[in-house]
């Protein structure tokens, strides 16, 4: 999960940089923006995968 958070943070940073570049230079990189948004959603995908596999089930107990 910490690596997923790091990847998501890098994705959000890339989104912010792309939006800042768009505001300053009025150019739009649609493919790069789509890739950055996809990368920023990695933590949500990992959380959903963990939830679907039952990692948060209260009946499991400690390993």
Order of alpha helices (4+ residues) and beta strands (2+ residues): alpha-alpha-alpha
